[in-house]
Amino acid sequence: KGPFAWFNRQVDRVTQAFGVAVAYVIKFAAVALVLLAVFLYSIWHLFQIIPTSFVPNEDQGYAMAAIIMPQAASLARTQAIAERADAIFKDLPGVQTRTVVTGYSLLDSGFKTNAGTIFVTFRDFEERYKDLDTTKKENARAILQGFFAQARAIEGAIVIPIAPPAIPGIGTTGGFEFWIQDTTTGDPVALDGVMQDFLKKARERPELTGLATTYSASTQQLKAEVDRDKAQLLGIPVQDVYSAIQAQFGSLTVSQYNLFSNVWWVIVQSDAPYRQNPEDLTRLYTRNNQGQMVPLSSIVTTKWTAGPDILPHFNGFTAAKIIGNASAGHSSGDAIATMEAVAKEVLPDGYTFAWSGLAYEEKKSGGTSMIAFLFGLI
């Protein structure tokens, strides 16, 4: 009696219906086998034609934008471009707050004057998804596409809207993270050339969009060369020479003291007006073994050169990082396959590629979905 009896009656009905179905399938076994074959072929065919993807990007309520300026651009120039990009976000529907950070590169986590990052939060989901028209205008993809359409008009910089990674903590940005590795000499200039050839070819492929990199081996640099033989002749320890240069243009910890139950560090650095020009380096003095003050200009010479501002490594090799996304109508699996095809075509001997972030996880998962489906059939 009661709900338990009702439940038992329903189970009996389902059992009887299942028995009838089994008897029907046994009676028409040939039809059942044909249908099974059709189902198996359809499953196999769908796996062949449907694009693969790991985790789809979703609206997480926030987004980012990376600002890439020409090499050696000043912080003032970066700030001006950042303000123009921020003004675009300000007028887009669905955007609530913006935070602009100049001097920080989101793509390689480096601190440099020619990079900037914008963090944007959107309005609450209830407000942006309250009706169909609002949803179309204020979903995350629409906001990023609207920003990109206007940001392309900004001259003198590359401004890229970036969605957060689909799985927080795996990768820095949405899309894929691709590395070109130099397994031979580690020459940064040669790596830069290979990377530019790769980007030129990859940007021709319709499956890819938003390809960008922060790696460059043409940043203007001031190289200081120390005449070690002359320094030894004058009785100047080489480490004192470099400490003086560090204190002038960077900072140097020289001592510490206790006050108010805290340990305070004493850090010295030249004031800004005295470390703006290359000539400031030659105005320094250091003490030799005889206690005499010797000008650094007597043992240090400077010259302008070019090189990378940051020299990243991946898997122990000198490497250049490229980020990007699959274009509209293509999946992340299509993008990964396309990047690998371009790499096999363009990369010379001694250069390999690797993945990180979500793309690495997608590659590592491989055919596990097929295995899971097979066990489900069993």
C-alpha positions as CSV (number, residue, x, y, z in Angstrom):
1,K,0.0,0.0,0.0
2,G,1.0,3.6,-0.3
3,P,3.9,5.1,-2.4
4,F,6.0,1.9,-2.1
5,A,3.3,-0.2,-3.8
6,W,2.9,2.5,-6.5
7,F,6.7,2.4,-7.0
8,N,6.7,-1.4,-7.3
9,R,3.9,-1.3,-9.9
10,Q,5.8,1.1,-12.0
11,V,8.9,-1.0,-11.8
12,D,6.9,-4.1,-12.9
13,R,5.5,-2.2,-15.9
14,V,8.9,-1.1,-17.0
15,T,10.2,-4.6,-16.6
16,Q,7.4,-6.1,-18.6
17,A,7.9,-3.4,-21.4
18,F,11.6,-4.1,-21.5
19,G,10.8,-7.9,-21.8
20,V,8.5,-7.2,-24.7
21,A,11.2,-5.1,-26.4
22,V,13.9,-7.8,-25.8
23,A,11.6,-10.4,-27.3
24,Y,10.9,-8.1,-30.3
25,V,14.7,-7.6,-30.9
26,I,15.3,-11.4,-30.7
27,K,12.5,-12.0,-33.2
28,F,14.0,-9.5,-35.6
29,A,17.6,-10.0,-34.8
30,A,18.8,-9.1,-38.3
31,V,17.1,-5.7,-38.1
32,A,18.6,-5.1,-34.7
33,L,22.1,-5.9,-35.9
34,V,21.7,-3.6,-38.9
35,L,20.6,-0.8,-36.7
36,L,23.5,-1.4,-34.3
37,A,25.9,-1.3,-37.3
38,V,24.3,2.0,-38.5
39,F,24.7,3.5,-35.0
40,L,28.3,2.5,-34.6
41,Y,29.2,3.9,-38.1
42,S,27.4,7.1,-37.2
43,I,29.3,7.5,-34.0
44,W,32.6,6.9,-35.8
45,H,31.7,9.3,-38.6
46,L,30.7,12.0,-36.1
47,F,34.1,11.7,-34.4
48,Q,35.7,12.3,-37.8
49,I,33.8,15.3,-38.9
50,I,32.9,17.2,-35.7
51,P,35.6,19.6,-34.6
52,T,37.3,18.7,-31.3
53,S,37.5,21.0,-28.3
54,F,38.6,20.6,-24.7
55,V,36.6,23.1,-22.6
56,P,34.5,25.8,-24.3
57,N,35.0,29.4,-23.3
58,E,32.3,30.8,-21.1
59,D,31.2,34.2,-19.8
60,Q,33.0,34.5,-16.5
61,G,32.1,38.1,-15.8
62,Y,35.4,39.7,-16.6
63,A,38.0,40.0,-19.4
64,M,41.4,41.5,-20.1
65,A,43.2,43.4,-22.8
66,A,46.9,43.4,-23.6
67,I,48.7,46.4,-25.0
68,I,51.9,45.8,-27.0
69,M,53.9,48.9,-27.9
70,P,56.9,49.2,-30.2
71,Q,60.2,48.2,-28.6
72,A,61.7,50.7,-26.1
73,A,58.6,52.8,-26.1
74,S,58.3,55.1,-23.1
75,L,55.9,54.6,-20.3
76,A,54.2,57.9,-21.2
77,R,53.4,56.6,-24.7
78,T,52.1,53.4,-23.3
79,Q,49.9,55.4,-20.9
80,A,48.4,57.4,-23.7
81,I,47.5,54.3,-25.7
82,A,46.1,52.7,-22.6
83,E,43.8,55.7,-22.0
84,R,42.5,55.4,-25.5
85,A,41.8,51.7,-25.1
86,D,40.2,52.3,-21.7
87,A,37.9,54.9,-23.3
88,I,36.6,52.3,-25.7
89,F,35.8,49.9,-22.9
90,K,34.0,52.7,-21.0
91,D,31.4,53.2,-23.8
92,L,30.7,49.5,-24.4
93,P,27.4,48.2,-23.0
94,G,27.8,45.6,-20.2
95,V,31.1,47.0,-18.9
96,Q,31.1,48.0,-15.2
97,T,34.6,48.7,-14.0
98,R,38.1,49.0,-15.6
99,T,41.6,48.9,-14.1
100,V,44.6,50.0,-16.3
101,V,48.1,48.8,-15.4
102,T,50.9,50.2,-17.5
103,G,54.4,48.7,-17.4
104,Y,53.1,45.2,-16.9
105,S,52.8,42.6,-19.7
106,L,50.0,40.1,-19.2
107,L,51.3,37.8,-21.9
108,D,54.8,37.1,-20.4
109,S,54.4,38.5,-16.9
110,G,57.2,40.9,-17.6
111,F,57.7,44.5,-16.3
112,K,58.6,46.8,-19.2
113,T,57.7,50.3,-20.3
114,N,56.2,49.2,-23.7
115,A,53.5,47.0,-22.3
116,G,50.2,47.5,-20.5
117,T,47.2,45.5,-19.3
118,I,43.6,46.4,-18.8
119,F,41.3,44.4,-16.4
120,V,37.6,44.7,-17.1
121,T,34.7,43.5,-15.0
122,F,31.2,43.2,-16.5
123,R,27.8,44.0,-15.0
124,D,26.0,41.3,-13.0
125,F,24.8,38.3,-15.0
126,E,21.2,39.0,-14.0
127,E,21.4,42.5,-15.7
128,R,23.2,41.3,-18.8
129,Y,21.1,38.3,-19.4
130,K,17.6,39.6,-18.4
131,D,16.3,39.4,-22.0
132,L,17.3,38.3,-25.5
133,D,18.3,41.7,-26.8
134,T,20.4,42.6,-23.8
135,T,22.1,39.2,-23.9
136,K,23.1,39.6,-27.6
137,K,24.7,43.0,-26.8
138,E,26.3,42.4,-23.4
139,N,27.5,38.8,-23.4
140,A,31.3,38.5,-23.0
141,R,31.9,37.5,-26.6
142,A,30.0,40.5,-27.9
143,I,31.8,42.9,-25.6
144,L,35.3,41.6,-26.7
145,Q,34.3,41.7,-30.4
146,G,33.0,45.2,-30.0
147,F,36.2,46.3,-28.4
148,F,38.4,44.6,-31.0
149,A,36.5,46.3,-33.8
150,Q,37.3,49.7,-32.4
151,A,40.8,49.0,-31.1
152,R,42.0,48.1,-34.5
153,A,41.9,51.8,-35.3
154,I,44.5,52.6,-32.6
155,E,47.7,53.4,-34.4
156,G,51.1,52.9,-32.9
157,A,50.3,49.8,-30.8
158,I,48.7,46.4,-30.9
159,V,45.7,46.1,-28.5
160,I,44.3,42.6,-28.1
161,P,41.2,41.7,-26.0
162,I,41.7,38.5,-24.1
163,A,39.2,36.2,-22.5
164,P,40.2,34.5,-19.2
165,P,41.2,30.8,-19.4
166,A,38.2,28.4,-19.4
167,I,39.7,26.6,-16.4
168,P,41.0,29.1,-13.8
169,G,44.7,28.5,-13.0
170,I,45.5,26.6,-16.3
171,G,47.3,29.2,-18.5
172,T,47.3,32.9,-18.4
173,T,44.7,33.7,-21.1
174,G,42.0,32.0,-23.1
175,G,42.8,30.5,-26.4
176,F,46.1,28.6,-26.9
177,E,49.7,29.1,-25.8
178,F,52.2,27.9,-28.3
179,W,56.0,27.9,-27.9
180,I,58.8,27.8,-30.5
181,Q,61.9,26.2,-28.9
182,D,65.5,26.7,-30.1
183,T,67.2,23.4,-29.3
184,T,70.5,24.4,-30.9
185,T,72.6,27.5,-30.3
186,G,70.0,29.5,-28.3
187,D,70.7,32.6,-30.4
188,P,67.9,35.0,-29.6
189,V,68.2,36.9,-33.0
190,A,67.9,33.6,-35.0
191,L,64.9,32.6,-32.9
192,D,63.2,36.0,-33.6
193,G,63.6,35.4,-37.3
194,V,62.1,32.0,-37.2
195,M,59.2,33.2,-35.1
196,Q,58.4,36.0,-37.5
197,D,58.5,33.6,-40.5
198,F,56.1,31.3,-38.5
199,L,53.7,34.2,-37.7
200,K,53.6,35.3,-41.3
201,K,52.6,31.9,-42.5
202,A,50.2,31.2,-39.6
203,R,48.3,34.5,-40.1
204,E,47.4,33.3,-43.6
205,R,45.4,30.4,-42.2
206,P,41.7,31.1,-41.8
207,E,41.4,28.8,-38.8
208,L,43.5,31.2,-36.6
209,T,42.9,34.6,-35.3
210,G,44.4,37.0,-32.7
211,L,48.0,35.7,-33.1
212,A,50.4,37.8,-31.1
213,T,53.7,37.6,-29.2
214,T,55.8,39.8,-27.0
215,Y,59.1,38.2,-27.9
216,S,61.5,40.4,-29.8
217,A,65.3,40.5,-30.2
218,S,65.5,44.0,-31.5
219,T,65.0,46.0,-28.3
220,Q,67.5,48.9,-28.1
221,Q,69.9,48.3,-25.2
222,L,72.9,50.0,-23.6
223,K,75.7,47.6,-23.2
224,A,78.4,48.3,-20.6
225,E,81.7,46.5,-21.2
226,V,84.2,46.3,-18.3
227,D,87.9,46.1,-19.1
228,R,88.7,43.4,-16.5
229,D,92.5,43.5,-17.2
230,K,92.6,47.2,-16.5
231,A,90.4,46.9,-13.5
232,Q,92.8,44.3,-12.0
233,L,95.8,46.5,-12.8
234,L,94.2,49.4,-11.0
235,G,93.3,47.1,-8.0
236,I,89.5,47.4,-8.5
237,P,87.4,44.3,-7.7
238,V,85.1,43.6,-10.6
239,Q,82.2,42.9,-8.3
240,D,82.5,46.5,-6.9
241,V,82.2,47.8,-10.5
242,Y,79.0,46.0,-11.0
243,S,77.7,46.9,-7.6
244,A,78.2,50.6,-8.4
245,I,76.4,50.2,-11.7
246,Q,73.5,48.4,-10.0
247,A,73.2,51.0,-7.3
248,Q,73.1,53.7,-9.9
249,F,70.5,52.4,-12.4
250,G,68.8,49.7,-10.3
251,S,68.9,49.3,-6.6
252,L,71.2,47.8,-4.0
253,T,70.6,46.5,-0.5
254,V,73.4,47.7,1.7
255,S,72.2,47.2,5.3
256,Q,69.3,46.6,7.7
257,Y,68.4,47.9,11.1
258,N,65.8,47.1,13.8
259,L,63.2,49.7,14.8
260,F,59.7,49.4,16.4
261,S,60.2,45.6,16.5
262,N,60.6,45.4,12.7
263,V,63.6,44.8,10.5
264,W,64.0,47.6,8.0
265,W,66.1,47.2,4.8
266,V,68.4,50.0,3.6
267,I,68.2,50.2,-0.2
268,V,70.2,52.8,-2.2
269,Q,69.5,54.1,-5.7
270,S,70.4,57.2,-7.5
271,D,67.7,59.8,-7.8
272,A,65.9,59.9,-11.2
273,P,67.8,63.0,-12.7
274,Y,71.1,61.2,-12.2
275,R,70.2,57.9,-14.0
276,Q,68.5,59.1,-17.2
277,N,71.3,59.3,-19.7
278,P,74.0,56.9,-20.7
279,E,76.6,59.4,-19.7
280,D,75.5,59.1,-16.1
281,L,77.2,55.7,-16.0
282,T,80.7,57.2,-16.5
283,R,80.2,59.8,-13.6
284,L,80.4,57.1,-11.0
285,Y,83.4,56.3,-8.8
286,T,84.5,53.2,-6.9
287,R,87.3,52.5,-4.4
288,N,90.3,50.4,-5.3
289,N,92.4,48.2,-2.9
290,Q,94.5,51.2,-1.9
291,G,91.5,53.2,-0.8
292,Q,91.6,55.5,-3.8
293,M,88.5,56.6,-5.7
294,V,88.7,55.6,-9.4
295,P,86.2,56.8,-12.0
296,L,84.3,54.1,-13.8
297,S,84.9,55.9,-17.1
298,S,88.5,54.6,-16.9
299,I,87.5,51.0,-17.1
300,V,83.9,51.0,-18.5
301,T,82.8,51.7,-22.0
302,T,79.3,51.8,-23.3
303,K,77.7,51.2,-26.7
304,W,74.2,50.8,-28.1
305,T,73.1,47.4,-29.2
306,A,69.9,45.3,-29.8
307,G,68.6,42.3,-28.1
308,P,65.7,40.8,-26.2
309,D,64.3,42.6,-23.2
310,I,63.1,39.3,-21.8
311,L,64.7,36.0,-22.7
312,P,62.1,33.3,-21.8
313,H,62.8,29.6,-21.6
314,F,60.5,26.6,-21.9
315,N,61.4,23.0,-21.2
316,G,65.0,24.3,-20.6
317,F,65.3,25.8,-24.1
318,T,65.3,29.4,-25.3
319,A,61.8,29.8,-26.5
320,A,59.3,32.4,-27.9
321,K,55.6,32.3,-26.9
322,I,52.7,32.9,-29.3
323,I,49.1,33.2,-28.2
324,G,46.0,33.0,-30.4
325,N,42.5,31.8,-30.8
326,A,40.5,29.7,-33.2
327,S,38.6,31.9,-35.6
328,A,34.8,31.9,-35.8
329,G,33.4,28.6,-37.0
330,H,36.5,26.6,-35.9
331,S,37.2,24.8,-32.7
332,S,40.3,24.7,-30.5
333,G,41.1,21.3,-32.0
334,D,41.2,22.9,-35.4
335,A,43.5,25.6,-34.2
336,I,45.9,23.2,-32.6
337,A,46.1,21.0,-35.7
338,T,46.6,24.1,-37.9
339,M,49.5,25.5,-35.7
340,E,51.2,22.1,-35.7
341,A,50.8,21.9,-39.5
342,V,52.4,25.3,-40.0
343,A,55.2,24.4,-37.5
344,K,56.1,21.3,-39.5
345,E,56.1,23.3,-42.7
346,V,58.0,26.4,-41.5
347,L,60.3,25.5,-38.6
348,P,63.9,24.6,-39.7
349,D,66.1,21.9,-38.2
350,G,66.9,22.5,-34.6
351,Y,63.6,24.2,-33.8
352,T,60.7,22.4,-32.1
353,F,57.3,23.4,-30.7
354,A,55.4,22.8,-27.5
355,W,52.1,23.6,-25.9
356,S,51.2,25.1,-22.5
357,G,48.0,26.0,-20.7
358,L,44.7,24.6,-21.9
359,A,46.1,23.5,-25.3
360,Y,48.6,21.3,-23.5
361,E,45.8,19.7,-21.4
362,E,43.8,19.2,-24.6
363,K,46.7,17.5,-26.3
364,K,47.4,15.4,-23.2
365,S,43.8,14.2,-23.0
366,G,44.1,12.9,-26.5
367,G,41.6,10.1,-27.3
368,T,40.4,9.6,-23.7
369,S,36.9,10.7,-24.8
370,M,36.8,7.8,-27.3
371,I,37.9,5.4,-24.6
372,A,35.2,6.7,-22.2
373,F,32.6,6.3,-24.9
374,L,33.8,2.8,-25.7
375,F,33.4,1.8,-22.0
376,G,30.0,3.4,-22.0
377,L,29.0,1.1,-24.9
378,I,30.4,-1.9,-23.1
